């Protein structure tokens, strides 16, 4: 941990699932923001996201949710066009 920098600041601007050595957004891709829950502030690459997931939401594997390793965090798109995905709970 860097002095004076918390986990939230480190994760801001990072893309979910991206390589840790180059976690930022890539040109030519479209991103939505994950809001709330364990992945709050991360960007989700929605460029190739299936239409169903854009409408109904996604379940993203994460070790930092309620269920630890093997758990998933569910995020659903806001009605504002899907640029933000709100946390809807953790799943096993």
FENLINDA-V93738 format. One line per field, one symbol per residue. phi: phi as a letter, one per 20 degrees, with the letter a starting at -180 (. if undefined). psi: psi as a letter, one per 30 degrees, with the letter a starting at -180 (. if undefined). burial: # if it has 16 or more other ideal C-beta (glycine too) atoms within 10 Angstrom, else .. A space follows every 50 residues. Layout:
phi: ???
psi: ???
burial: ???
This chain:
phi: .egmcegffffgneegnfgfebeffdfnddcddednmfdgnfedfdgdfg ggffedocddgbedegemgnecdecdfffeonecdefcpdce
psi: kkkgkleeeefkflkkflkffifllkkglkklkkklafgkflkkjgegkl eeeeeflljkkkfgaegakfllkkkkklfgggfkjkkglkl.
burial: ..........#..###......#.......####..##########.... ..#...##.#.#..#.....#######....#.##.#..#..
